[in-house]
Amino acid sequence: MVQHNLGHFSAAFTYDTYCHIAERMRLGNADRMEEYYHNISAQNE
């Protein structure tokens, strides 16, 4: 388990510690996908 490998006592502690990183990655991925689809649409016009 992740929390065990990191030395954390619970999954909740691991989540609280790293949740903001996962959210930032998710938003960054969404932005990149939106840009990708926008570029494809512009090329097909």
C-alpha positions in Angstrom: 0.0 0.0 0.0 1.1 3.5 -0.7 0.8 4.8 2.8 2.9 1.9 4.1 5.6 2.5 1.5 5.7 6.2 2.5 5.7 5.5 6.2 2.3 7.0 6.8 0.0 5.6 9.4 -3.2 5.8 7.4 -4.5 6.2 3.9 -6.4 9.3 5.0 -3.1 11.0 6.0 -1.6 10.1 2.6 -4.6 11.5 0.8 -4.6 14.7 2.9 -0.9 15.1 2.2 -1.0 14.5 -1.6 -4.5 15.3 -2.6 -3.6 18.8 -3.9 -1.0 17.3 -6.2 -3.4 14.9 -7.7 -6.0 17.7 -8.3 -3.4 19.9 -10.0 -2.4 17.0 -12.2 -6.0 16.3 -13.1 -6.6 19.9 -14.0 -3.4 20.1 -16.1 -4.4 17.0 -18.0 -7.8 18.5 -18.7 -6.2 21.7 -20.0 -3.9 19.8 -22.3 -6.7 17.7 -23.7 -8.8 20.8 -24.3 -5.9 22.4 -26.2 -5.3 19.2 -28.2 -9.0 19.0 -29.3 -9.0 22.7 -30.1 -5.9 22.3 -32.3 -7.5 19.4 -34.1 -10.7 21.3 -34.7 -8.8 24.3 -36.1 -6.8 22.1 -38.5 -10.0 20.5 -39.8 -11.7 23.9 -40.7 
